[in-house]
Amino acid sequence: MMPLFALILCVPAFACLATAMERHQETLFGARLPAALSRVLRGAGWCALLVALWLAVAGKGWALGLVWYDGCTSLAAGIVYGLLIVYAKRASAR
């Protein structure tokens, strides 16, 4: 069960990291966010990834937990990247 929570936690973690980037801020919000908010988003994203790593390792052990975590981060990054592409295409079509 804990590795599943790791997967669920990786998606918002990568969403925070993506939102902290200026390029994605302009795509999503039309302007850059304040630097302090970008730092908070970046910190929250990294902390969530560390918690997800802990959950994966606690649930599956070090050997399989790291492999599971790698898969979780890859899948979550792909989901967030895909959603950003869809959002950008829909925003440009308007």
Secondary structure as GFF3:
##gff-version 3
##sequence-region A 1 94
A	DSSP	alpha_helix	2	19	.	.	.	ID=ss1
A	DSSP	alpha_helix	22	29	.	.	.	ID=ss2
A	DSSP	alpha_helix	35	93	.	.	.	ID=ss3
###
